[in-house]
């Protein structure tokens, strides 16, 4: 049985969660792995507050090197 792909659409963007690809229209938007994981976490929780601690736990785990990394990624 074929697995259904998880696709999220917002504005002119389309996020393929399974392929970890962000599109703007037909163009691929390059993102670092951490930026992709952060975006996916936020999109999956649309309408809900995601705490800084939750982002750090789920995206950075034991590799976080300061607030500037998170700030840069979200920017």
Residue pairs with C-beta under 8 A, 6 or more apart in sequence:
3 18
5 16
5 17
5 18
5 19
6 16
6 17
6 18
7 14
7 15
7 16
7 17
8 14
8 15
8 17
8 43
8 44
9 15
10 43
10 46
12 24
12 25
13 22
13 23
13 24
13 29
14 22
14 23
15 21
15 22
15 23
15 39
15 40
15 43
16 22
16 23
17 40
17 43
17 44
20 33
20 36
20 40
21 28
22 28
22 29
22 31
22 36
22 39
23 29
31 39
32 73
34 59
34 60
34 69
34 73
35 73
37 58
37 59
38 55
38 59
38 73
38 74
41 50
41 54
41 55
41 58
41 59
42 50
52 70
55 70
56 64
56 70
59 73
60 69
60 70
64 70
